[in-house]
Amino acid sequence: MQRREFSIATASVAAAASLGALSTPARAQAPAPRAGTDFLVLDKPAPVEAPTGKVEVVEFFWYSCPHCNSFEPALDEWIKKAPKDVAVRRVPIAFRADFEPQQRLFYVLEAMNKVDELHKKVFYAIHVEKQMLNTPDLIAAWAEKQGLNKAKFLETYNSFSVATKARKATQLQDAYKIDGVPALGIAGRYFTSGSMAQTMARALLVTDYLIAQVRKG
């Protein structure tokens, strides 16, 4: 989804058609990614949360973005195979005020230790079941159906800690100059996306390349 037009057309994932690019021969034959074309180098480093010795990769997403939904399986597989020195975290974006309920939803699930259980179910509810999870009331009602205590969910949703995380997430998206999702930030230094790398499958290859560059110092 592009920030200005709120259209995901120019951020096409095409992950299923491009997964062959993840093979070893493709890695060997492909030209090295180019700054300004396949990825951007940030003018000013963005904050990172990964400890020293770890390379942080940030996935910027929006639950209502169909391309973010399509990207999840490929990202999950990539995370499973990621080296131990790579730390991945998800950051929900908010390009405008009405994105914030879903942004807070992610941080409530995180606070309640329910991301592993319910993160994919949020995507499923929106994109398969066509549920409108775009207001606090609708989100809380959905959470209750998943077995969460509604009062506790709303208390956490409205908490200072969740509000702070949502604010920091928006600050981070601005630091990376995110203009569409899904997108990937690497080590507070680099940014790539499906629109830059042509597909999100190739964006993961670009991310691998950039991780290697970070390791070289």
C-alpha positions in Angstrom: 0.0 0.0 0.0 1.5 3.3 -1.1 1.3 6.1 1.5 0.1 8.9 -0.8 -2.5 7.2 -2.8 -3.3 4.5 -0.2 -3.1 2.1 -3.1 -1.2 -1.2 -2.9 -1.0 -1.5 -6.7 2.6 -0.3 -7.0 3.9 -2.4 -4.2 3.1 -5.8 -5.8 4.4 -8.8 -4.0 4.1 -11.6 -6.6 5.9 -13.7 -4.0 4.5 -17.1 -5.1 5.8 -16.5 -8.7 9.1 -15.3 -7.5 10.1 -17.8 -4.8 12.3 -19.5 -7.3 14.6 -16.5 -7.0 15.4 -17.6 -3.5 17.4 -20.7 -4.8 21.2 -20.9 -4.5 21.8 -20.7 -8.3 19.7 -17.6 -8.6 21.8 -16.0 -5.7 25.0 -16.8 -7.6 23.8 -15.4 -10.9 22.0 -12.3 -9.8 23.8 -9.0 -10.0 24.5 -7.2 -6.7 21.7 -5.0 -5.5 22.2 -1.3 -6.2 21.7 1.6 -3.8 19.1 4.0 -5.1 17.5 1.3 -7.2 17.0 -1.9 -5.1 17.4 -0.2 -1.7 17.9 3.1 -0.1 20.6 4.2 2.3 19.2 6.4 5.0 20.6 9.9 5.3 20.2 9.6 9.1 20.3 6.3 11.0 17.0 5.1 12.4 16.9 3.8 16.0 17.3 0.1 16.6 16.3 -2.1 19.5 18.5 -5.2 18.7 21.3 -5.8 21.2 24.9 -5.3 20.2 26.1 -8.0 17.9 22.7 -8.5 16.3 21.5 -7.2 12.9 18.0 -5.8 13.2 15.5 -6.4 10.4 12.2 -4.5 10.7 9.1 -5.6 8.8 6.7 -2.6 8.3 3.1 -3.8 7.7 -0.5 -3.0 8.0 -3.1 -5.6 8.8 -5.5 -4.4 6.1 -2.9 -4.5 3.4 -3.5 -7.5 1.1 0.2 -7.6 0.0 1.3 -7.7 3.7 -1.1 -10.7 4.1 0.4 -12.4 1.0 4.0 -11.7 2.2 3.5 -13.3 5.7 4.2 -16.9 4.6 7.4 -16.0 2.8 8.6 -13.8 5.7 7.9 -16.6 8.2 10.0 -19.0 6.1 12.8 -16.5 5.9 12.7 -15.9 9.6 13.0 -19.6 10.3 16.2 -19.8 8.2 17.7 -16.5 9.4 21.1 -16.6 11.1 21.3 -16.3 14.8 22.8 -12.8 14.6 19.6 -11.5 12.9 16.9 -10.1 15.0 13.5 -9.6 13.3 10.7 -7.4 14.6 7.4 -6.4 13.2 6.3 -2.8 13.2 2.7 -1.8 12.3 2.5 1.4 10.4 0.0 4.3 10.7 -0.1 6.6 7.7 -3.1 8.3 9.1 -5.2 8.4 12.3 -7.6 5.6 11.3 -4.8 3.1 11.0 -4.0 3.4 14.7 -6.6 0.9 16.0 -4.8 -1.9 14.1 -1.5 -0.6 15.1 -2.5 -0.8 18.7 -4.0 -4.2 18.1 -0.6 -5.6 17.4 0.9 -4.1 20.5 -1.9 -5.4 22.6 -1.3 -8.9 21.3 2.4 -8.4 22.0 1.7 -7.3 25.6 -0.6 -10.3 26.2 1.9 -12.7 24.6 -0.5 -13.6 21.9 1.3 -12.6 18.7 2.4 -16.2 17.8 -1.2 -17.4 18.3 -3.2 -14.6 16.8 -1.1 -12.5 14.4 -2.0 -14.6 11.4 -5.6 -14.9 12.5 -5.9 -11.1 12.3 -4.9 -11.3 8.7 -7.3 -14.2 8.1 -10.2 -12.4 9.7 -9.7 -9.3 7.5 -8.7 -10.8 4.2 -10.6 -14.2 4.2 -13.5 -13.6 6.5 -13.8 -10.0 5.4 -14.3 -8.7 8.9 -13.9 -4.9 9.4 -11.4 -4.7 12.3 -10.9 -1.0 12.1 -12.3 0.4 15.3 -11.5 -0.4 19.0 -15.0 -1.9 19.6 -14.8 -4.2 16.5 -11.3 -5.2 17.4 -12.2 -5.9 21.1 -15.3 -7.9 20.0 -13.0 -10.0 17.7 -10.5 -10.5 20.5 -13.1 -11.7 22.8 -14.2 -14.4 20.3 -10.5 -15.6 20.3 -10.8 -16.3 24.0 -9.2 -13.1 25.3 -10.8 -11.2 28.2 -12.5 -8.2 26.7 -12.0 -5.9 29.7 -8.3 -6.8 29.9 -7.9 -6.3 26.2 -9.4 -2.9 26.3 -7.5 -1.9 29.4 -4.2 -2.9 27.6 -5.4 -1.2 24.3 -5.9 2.1 26.2 -2.8 1.8 28.3 0.1 4.2 28.3 2.6 1.5 27.2 0.6 0.6 24.1 0.1 4.3 23.2 3.8 4.8 23.6 4.7 1.8 21.4 2.3 3.0 18.7 3.8 6.5 18.8 7.3 5.0 18.5 6.2 2.8 15.6 5.0 5.9 13.7 8.2 7.7 14.5 10.2 4.7 13.2 8.2 4.5 9.9 9.0 8.2 9.4 12.7 7.7 10.2 12.8 5.0 7.5 10.8 7.2 5.2 8.3 4.4 4.6 5.9 5.3 1.7 4.3 1.9 1.3 4.0 -1.6 2.8 5.2 -4.3 3.1 8.7 -2.9 3.5 11.9 -3.9 5.3 14.3 -1.8 7.3 17.8 -3.2 7.9 20.0 -2.1 10.9 18.7 1.4 11.0 20.7 2.1 7.8 18.8 0.7 4.8 15.3 0.3 3.4 13.9 -1.9 0.7 10.4 -2.9 -0.5 8.6 -4.8 -3.2 8.3 -1.6 -5.3 12.1 -1.1 -5.2 13.2 -4.7 -5.5 10.4 -5.5 -8.0 9.0 -8.3 -5.7 9.0 -9.0 -2.0 10.7 -12.3 -2.7 13.6 -10.3 -4.2 13.4 -7.8 -1.4 14.3 -10.6 1.0 17.4 -11.3 -1.2 18.3 -7.7 -1.0 17.9 -7.9 2.7 20.3 -10.8 2.8 22.8 -8.8 0.9 22.4 -5.8 3.2 22.8 -7.9 6.3 26.1 -9.1 4.9 27.1 -5.5 4.3 26.3 -4.6 7.9 28.4 -7.6 9.1 31.4 -6.2 7.1 31.0 -2.9 9.0 
